[in-house]
Amino acid sequence: MSAEEAIEMLDNAAELKTNCLIATGGKPHIKLFKVLGQANDLGLATMLVTDASWIDDEIIEEMISSVDIARFILDYLGEERQDKARGGEFNKKTLQVIDKLSDSSVGVNLDVPVTPGNVLEMGNLTSLAIEHKVRSIRFALPPDYGEELCRNAIKNILETIQRYDRNLTYEGYRKLYHLDDLLDAISRCQCPAGKIWAAIGPDGTVRGCPFSSSVLGSVKETELKRIWVESQKRDVDVRCPMKCISIASVLKEVLDEDLLRPIPIRRALSAWYHSLWGRERVCPRDLPIWTLYIRD
Ligand code: SF4
């Protein structure tokens, strides 16, 4: 899809009262920033999800004027493993870009794709995020994660919360009195694909979510507004392995008596509950439990 086509589509997105445009992928063309700038002008928040290793000073300038949140990938702590996984000088370049953006208006979110190979490094990666003034760190489970990875991720996030409590912040924190309320809120969450968000591929194909198998239409043939309105009339069939695991029961299993006592854990559980409260549609990968917000 060309930048001009994407800009045209933005009017439709604004009419549908879209609140956020997320651009994802590898190295985007410089024209992408025109699209993001236009989205900003129409009142949409903008997020760029990319690998930071290709970003130079010219792109940083573009980002500062058109991007609200930048999400960069990091898998490991340490140059050797990181560069082996992503190639080149990935580790050094990513950290350099983060440092250049840290004092700008662009909020940096570090995205850690969780694997059995890095699940034990969550604490150290959080320490790195704190050191580089990142605003938040998100531990992203893969679409086909199993119960074991989910359990280990939750355990390590809880340990990280205890270890770095001083550096973390929980907006809108209010006390939660019954753990069951949180577990209930998590287990009631439904997939938001095609209901509160849509993914548009480079060829114009619209899906409810990048992981969703069903295609809603193509913006090359039909305008976005019509595709969206029509898709609301039918129930979109979303086949996604992520919904097979009950995260609430894994969380309940991990939270034994000892873990429930420390104040940082109780604070985090309360914050998770209140950020879920009133929300029916949340993808398991986007549950608040996977993201830690870092204090300024
Ligand atoms: S559960 Fe999440 S990843 Fe799966 S289809 Fe729904 S929104 Fe997409």
Residues whose N, C-alpha, C, O or C-beta is under 5 A from the ligand:
A	BS01	SF4	C191 P192 A193 C209 F211 S212 V238 C240 M242 C283 P284
